[in-house]
Amino acid sequence: MDKAIAAREIMLLGALGEARAAAFKAGFEVIALKGAALLELGLYRPGERGMTDVDALVRPQNLLRFEKILAALGFEPMPNSADAWLRPGPGKSPPAIIDIHAGLWHIKNTEELFDWGLEPGPEGLALNLPDLFLHAAVHPLLHHGELSPRGLEDCRRIARKGIEAHGPGFWPSAARKAGFYSLRPAVWTVIRRLLEQGDISAAAAAPFSPRGPERLKAVLFEKAARKHSTALEYLLPALQRPRLVADYLLPDKRFMLRRYGSASAGAYLLRPFRLLGSILLGR
């Protein structure tokens, strides 16, 4: 365990807990994602995984309310970020950063998660383990165009906890959700690695296998899983949800103001060229 990393993670979880408590008092829930969720559920101990910020999910209609709560708690919009808020730490200590998600790229309607995918957790409502597994499996690919060793280990730990908690029903539940959300091409990159390492049986893995046209998508997800590609980082989300292409090219006014400081016609005209430059320059 790294004590400096542990201290930072404890600080970040404390900041998230403070914000969640204020949101709950205001009448809505904030859901921990990624590393914060894994730490809350005890899948990692502080200092074992590493975390530079905390990710939180809110309903879209509660986004502005949550931002007002963060502002009242001393947070401010993080420069050059559309979603992150930070609160400076005392002295030379690092800031607390909360990255807000009002949606998830792998699910078109996050209301379905709030309706069916949450359960009581130690710090409030939390993603159930099958949904947490799917999120951990596809998020690195859809947001970063890669599958890191840490990302694979996250999935392995969630799966082990899921089997411990739900028994043999964990894998069929995750597979049904993967099919419902059209996630098999992305999730298969993780499943095949867990299969190779003996963390899942061939019978349990079979329902995750891509079918028909899904196999073509699976080839590209596998390519990204083997080696990061900036082009695939932008292509894979569009393959998963074609509507994201329009969101890439024409983000809403809030995104433009947060990311570029301007939502003028000129800023919108430059947006496609900025995207193209990011793809070509690999950043």
C-alpha positions in Angstrom: 0.0 0.0 0.0 1.3 3.4 -0.9 0.5 5.8 2.0 0.5 9.0 -0.2 -2.0 7.4 -2.7 -4.1 6.1 0.2 -4.3 9.6 1.8 -5.3 11.1 -1.6 -8.0 8.5 -2.1 -9.4 9.0 1.4 -9.5 12.7 0.8 -11.3 12.2 -2.5 -13.8 9.9 -1.1 -14.4 12.3 1.8 -15.1 15.1 -0.7 -17.5 12.9 -2.6 -19.2 11.9 0.6 -19.6 15.5 1.6 -21.2 16.3 -1.8 -23.4 13.2 -1.8 -24.7 14.1 1.7 -25.6 17.6 0.6 -27.3 16.2 -2.6 -29.3 13.7 -0.5 -30.4 16.4 1.8 -31.6 18.3 -1.4 -33.6 15.3 -2.4 -31.5 13.4 -5.0 -28.9 10.7 -5.2 -25.3 10.8 -6.5 -23.9 7.5 -7.6 -20.1 6.7 -7.4 -18.5 5.3 -10.5 -15.2 3.7 -11.4 -12.5 3.8 -8.7 -14.7 5.5 -6.1 -17.3 2.7 -6.5 -14.7 0.0 -6.2 -13.2 1.5 -3.1 -16.6 2.0 -1.5 -17.5 -1.7 -2.1 -14.2 -2.8 -0.6 -12.8 -4.3 -3.9 -9.6 -2.3 -3.3 -8.1 -0.9 -0.1 -7.0 2.7 0.0 -3.6 3.0 -1.6 -3.9 -0.2 -3.6 -5.4 1.1 -6.9 -4.6 4.8 -7.4 -7.1 7.5 -8.1 -6.6 11.2 -9.1 -10.3 12.2 -9.1 -13.7 10.7 -8.3 -16.5 10.1 -10.9 -20.1 10.6 -10.0 -23.3 10.0 -11.9 -26.4 12.1 -11.5 -29.7 12.3 -13.4 -29.6 15.0 -16.1 -32.3 17.0 -14.5 -30.2 17.2 -11.3 -27.0 18.3 -13.0 -27.3 22.0 -12.4 -28.5 21.4 -8.8 -25.5 19.3 -8.1 -23.2 21.9 -9.6 -24.7 24.5 -7.3 -24.1 22.2 -4.3 -20.4 21.8 -5.4 -20.0 25.6 -5.7 -21.5 26.1 -2.2 -18.9 23.5 -0.9 -16.0 25.5 -2.3 -15.6 23.7 -5.7 -15.1 25.6 -8.9 -15.2 24.5 -12.6 -11.9 22.8 -13.6 -10.2 24.7 -16.4 -10.4 23.1 -19.9 -12.8 20.5 -18.7 -16.5 20.2 -19.5 -17.5 18.1 -16.5 -14.9 18.3 -13.7 -15.0 20.5 -10.6 -12.1 21.0 -8.2 -11.6 22.4 -4.7 -8.1 23.5 -3.9 -6.3 21.7 -1.2 -4.6 23.4 1.8 -1.0 24.4 1.3 0.7 22.3 -1.4 -1.7 19.4 -1.2 -3.5 18.4 -4.4 -7.1 19.5 -5.1 -10.2 17.4 -4.7 -11.6 16.8 -8.1 -15.1 15.5 -8.8 -15.9 14.5 -12.4 -19.7 14.7 -13.0 -21.5 12.4 -15.4 -25.1 13.1 -16.4 -25.0 10.2 -18.8 -23.0 7.1 -19.8 -21.8 6.4 -23.3 -22.7 2.7 -23.1 -26.3 3.3 -22.2 -28.7 5.6 -24.2 -31.1 6.2 -21.3 -29.4 6.3 -17.9 -32.9 6.4 -16.3 -32.9 2.7 -16.9 -29.9 2.5 -14.5 -31.7 4.5 -11.9 -34.8 2.4 -12.3 -33.2 -1.1 -12.5 -29.5 -0.9 -11.9 -29.0 0.5 -8.4 -29.0 -1.1 -5.0 -28.2 0.1 -1.5 -24.5 0.5 -0.9 -22.4 1.4 2.0 -22.4 5.1 1.1 -25.8 5.4 -0.6 -27.2 3.9 -3.8 -24.6 2.1 -5.9 -24.5 0.3 -9.3 -25.4 -3.4 -8.9 -22.5 -5.7 -9.6 -23.5 -6.8 -13.1 -23.9 -3.2 -14.2 -20.7 -2.2 -12.5 -18.9 -5.0 -14.3 -20.2 -3.8 -17.7 -19.3 -0.2 -16.9 -15.8 -1.2 -15.9 -15.4 -3.3 -19.0 -16.5 -0.8 -21.6 -15.6 2.6 -20.1 -11.9 2.4 -20.9 -12.5 1.4 -24.5 -15.3 3.9 -25.2 -13.6 6.8 -23.4 -9.9 6.1 -23.8 -9.6 3.7 -26.7 -7.7 1.1 -24.6 -8.0 -1.7 -22.1 -5.3 -1.2 -19.4 -4.1 -3.9 -17.0 -5.7 -1.9 -14.2 -9.0 -1.9 -16.1 -8.8 -5.6 -16.6 -8.0 -6.1 -12.9 -11.0 -4.0 -12.0 -13.3 -6.3 -14.0 -11.7 -9.4 -12.4 -12.3 -8.1 -8.9 -15.9 -7.1 -9.7 -16.6 -10.5 -11.2 -15.2 -12.3 -8.1 -17.3 -10.2 -5.8 -20.3 -10.8 -8.1 -19.9 -14.5 -7.9 -19.4 -14.3 -4.2 -22.6 -12.2 -3.7 -24.9 -13.7 -6.4 -23.4 -17.1 -7.1 -23.7 -18.6 -10.6 -26.4 -16.2 -11.5 -23.9 -13.3 -11.8 -22.7 -14.1 -15.3 -26.1 -14.8 -16.9 -27.3 -11.5 -15.4 -24.3 -9.6 -16.8 -24.7 -11.3 -20.2 -28.4 -10.4 -20.5 -27.6 -6.8 -19.8 -24.7 -6.9 -22.3 -27.1 -8.1 -24.9 -29.9 -5.6 -24.0 -27.5 -2.6 -24.2 -25.7 -4.0 -27.3 -22.4 -4.2 -25.5 -21.2 -7.7 -26.5 -18.6 -6.5 -29.0 -16.9 -4.3 -26.3 -17.4 -6.6 -23.3 -16.1 -9.6 -25.2 -12.5 -8.1 -25.1 -12.6 -8.5 -21.4 -14.5 -11.8 -21.3 -12.0 -13.5 -23.6 -9.1 -12.4 -21.3 -10.9 -13.6 -18.2 -11.6 -16.9 -20.0 -7.9 -17.3 -20.9 -6.9 -16.7 -17.3 -9.5 -19.1 -15.9 -11.7 -16.5 -14.3 -14.8 -17.6 -16.2 -15.9 -20.9 -17.7 -16.4 -21.4 -21.4 -20.1 -22.0 -20.7 -20.5 -18.8 -18.8 -18.5 -16.9 -21.4 -20.5 -18.1 -24.4 -23.5 -15.8 -24.0 -21.2 -12.8 -24.3 -19.8 -13.9 -27.7 -20.6 -11.4 -30.5 -23.1 -12.4 -33.1 -23.6 -11.6 -36.7 -22.6 -8.0 -37.5 -21.4 -7.6 -33.9 -18.3 -9.6 -34.9 -17.0 -6.7 -37.1 -17.3 -4.3 -34.2 -15.6 -6.8 -31.9 -12.5 -6.8 -34.2 -12.1 -3.1 -33.7 -12.6 -3.2 -30.0 -10.1 -6.0 -29.7 -7.6 -4.0 -31.7 -7.9 -1.1 -29.3 -7.7 -3.5 -26.3 -4.3 -4.7 -27.6 -2.9 -1.3 -28.4 -4.2 2.2 -27.9 -5.2 4.1 -31.0 -6.3 7.7 -31.0 -8.4 7.1 -34.1 -10.2 4.2 -32.4 -10.6 6.4 -29.3 -12.9 8.5 -31.4 -14.3 5.8 -33.6 -15.4 3.3 -31.0 -18.0 5.5 -29.3 -19.5 6.4 -32.7 -19.7 2.6 -33.5 -21.5 2.0 -30.2 -23.8 5.0 -30.5 -23.8 6.7 -33.9 -25.6 9.7 -32.5 -22.4 10.6 -30.7 -21.0 11.8 -34.0 -23.3 14.7 -34.0 -22.5 15.4 -30.3 -18.8 15.4 -31.2 -19.2 17.9 -34.0 -21.9 20.1 -32.3 -21.7 19.9 -28.6 -24.1 21.9 -26.5 -23.4 25.4 -25.4 -22.4 24.4 -21.9 -19.7 22.0 -23.2 -18.3 24.7 -25.5 -18.1 27.3 -22.8 -16.5 24.9 -20.3 -14.0 23.4 -22.8 -13.1 26.4 -25.0 -14.5 29.4 -23.1 -16.7 30.3 -26.1 -19.9 29.2 -27.7 -19.6 31.6 -30.6 -20.3 30.6 -34.3 -16.5 30.7 -34.8 -15.9 28.3 -32.0 -18.4 25.9 -33.4 -16.8 26.2 -36.9 -13.4 25.4 -35.4 -14.7 22.4 -33.4 -14.4 19.8 -36.3 -10.8 21.0 -37.0 -9.9 20.7 -33.4 -11.2 17.1 -33.3 -9.3 16.3 -36.5 -6.1 17.7 -35.1 -6.6 15.6 -31.9 -7.0 12.5 -34.0 -4.0 13.2 -36.3 -1.7 14.4 -33.5 -2.7 11.6 -31.1 -3.8 13.8 -28.2 
